[in-house]
Amino acid sequence: MALIKSISGIRGTIGGGSGEGLGGVDIVKFTSAYAEFVRRTNPDAKKIVVGRDARISGKMVSHLVVGSLMAMGFDVINIGLATTPTTELAVTGLGADGGIIITASHNPIQWNALKLLNNKGEFLSDIEGKEVIAIAEKEDFAFAEVLSLGKEFIDETWAMRHIELVKNLPLVDCNAIADAGFTVAVDAVNSVGGEVIPQLLRELGVKNIIELNCEATGKFAHTPEPIPENLTQISDLMKSGKADVGFVVDPDVDRLAIVMENGEMFVEEYTLVAVADYVLSKTPGNTVSNLSSSRALRDVTEKRGCSYSAAAVGEVNVVSKM
């Protein structure tokens, strides 16, 4: 069993005793600590968004998270199955005071996590994340009395709202995409991307879509991290000449891998650079990426007469591993 506390949230394997993994007691404790942190940050805070990926444990974790937030006196906008970017967008779109994304990203099936957001739909800072952890460890929170309990509201419209926003971006040309007549293969590793990505492609004008592992069962057809050794199925399909391009996402759709017509990966760093080069050619501006990225983004940015910066990412603290 494992339980990992980091500045952006709590990640662990499902089950085990309290403190051994991400069990029921741990979910309630850390959710309640987060709610307490939100209230200390803004005493008038009342509303928190919750979204999840399609992991087998997702519904169970969601029930505990929603119930804990209500017990702390918060109204919950439950957007159901949703990507990480969609949940972030919903926080700002709904004017919420924070958000929790229930997903362990590209980790295997036995993992799940609580990703914690502020009222801007951004991950908590290092200081903020440490404060949540401290509150949880001290159990320094109190539940609301019966007349002050929160309510749950279901709003499953945000996937389509997000798609509409993408369609309406000035640099997205749906007519050009439709006219190109692309055949696109999608591997969504049996999570929420299986519903969202094909729908997005259809809305963009793609008529021919080959869906691989797009049923959102949470039973991952392969190891969900989108790296070459895990993507042999879509690689073989691309080599057969049946599609022009392949898209692979992880369970919460915050990682994208592109597979070329020869079955090889157009790796993530090149994806960022290619998109940045196109965007900067139309709308010049400065760029930033993490310290682990190659210098290619800096070169492209400076070629366009703009400035590039690298940002550090937070460290994680492994507190229990059994």
Steps between C-alpha positions, in 0.01 A plus 500: 500500500614859444386848596673804354436859608605776263432871459233435237313223679489156651581185303488138609400143438141416588444302818693405809492643848489869582822665386613199297330588172221718371228338710165639606630666817783666308265631231270656759789646700680666211180622334390656829843656550480651153154641575633650823789656307259653246288647778803646678609655172154647442252492789216561253592199286204273429538313171746231381508314166565123487584304185649154445649269242353154427715295739324205663545665840385840375134478595582377850755774555260759356227404748741545790638829367157650431365383834799640689471839330128513581579402859739795514217729392592541132267475204646265240466534124555142387589504130539121484738345247726783393856560386743687720499805268118499494480494880746787520288692252180429695646653817543837335189469283281438804674754720580222748733533796705194405488158343602139548590276207476131586768339285840336530591624152717241319551274805378136486148384582553447875582869550276801544557855622351829604640788294429825679420829326469861613226741391688572176488135397874469565686246711586615850837663561770336709403698810128435450550127446709471814230681697237247387729212601564660840126545562439136406777366722366694799137431399453870564154532349142489622189379318193717453187469712192351339339826384828611340573189295579557133301377199601309189415629153556285189622682189630270226503766227861601534656259250290651219557853631874435483473360148305806386767728644767309308300521177465875540867573555621749236782268386275196451373462141226237499435542128863429415497192723180370342627565147821306569302178541729356763461152645601520865573215742437557871619292796339627822605211728140431609451824691324833459697589186308225320189714524656844461767465230283335228227756570750784472628362169147470363423858601821615329387337174678163507265241353722190505604396851647164600432451870735279703428440869242778504239334721529678835504188718805591709650160415811621323586298190869574553721687743352850481815709473513608131856395419614285201521165680134531606365603160571201278133457399460846349854488362420183305177656372686807375757284323216329315412830331143511631531845659676829437583574863449342842418672828556336839397649834548391859200428729433865594598643159770739617765314300493459124713278278489524122582198283623561147406305189810279536392392850762706679427755772502871431624538856346733757779756490460537123123530543546799730757656269297448180186649653697789651663574165158519331342711775795739515488544123145633537504658847854580625560476874727360767511131596578291807556127559642283777871447553491148356401622151753519220638831376291472182216713639747771595651494152161525331388777733813706451481445124161671513650795691347405834632396842510154658513402868535166680312429821573245770243243606425404858657206677293214638530346842450125532355452847396137493595205286423146609 
